Amino acid sequence: MKVSIPSEVTKRSILDAIDNPLWVSGNKVLYDYCRRNPLHNDISVIAGKLWIIGRSYAAPIERGAGGAHLDTIYRTAAEKLINSKIDVELSMLKRSDPPTSPIALRAHATVMASLPKKNGRAKCRRSVASKYLHFHRPEQFVLFDTRATSAASSLVRSPAMDRPETDHDEQYLKHATKCEALKDALVRTFGVALNNRQLDEFLLAFADRKRRA
């Protein structure tokens, strides 16, 4: 695995990227809501979490559902999560487990499988699942979206991956592996330890700089 950090990335640029107070309050609302409602046993609560997180992060679950009625989309997804093993899987996660742990990957696959598949848009389901789970267990799930994955791919090449036997999404595993390698490299190079939220902020800032260049 090779992590290539360009010269424009400095300790100052990293700290500037993660020092953005604009979204702190809004994200706190989402973290608090999921902390107060961690289980998947109430349709209205699950639908509310999917709706609020999805809409806040430009990842609404209806995007891949064709022309189905909105109520049907959210009710069906919520019922699938209720009937899944997601709560068991999340309860098995330890605080020290990385996003690439088999249990975390299986939980991500479980949420993906509960989301609409009509248009076959796996990228949308992959993104929604990562963001939904991140707000439940911030340190065990990285955020997956186009800009972040593009930035991570330009910084980390050919990641060495341990493919677990459990169900998992290959593209999410690749991104999570790159994120873990990048966090380690930033600690070694700059002495800066980022959590998953901060890493996402850094990746988005890096992607924006590349777009403007």
PyMOL commands that set and color helices and strands:
alter all, ss='L'
color gray80, all
select helices_A, chain A and resi 11-18+21-36+43-56+61-64+70-82+86-92+102-114+122-136+146-155+170-190+196-212
alter helices_A, ss='H'
color red, helices_A
select strands_A, chain A and resi 2-3+156-157
alter strands_A, ss='S'
color yellow, strands_A
deselect
rebuild
show_as cartoon
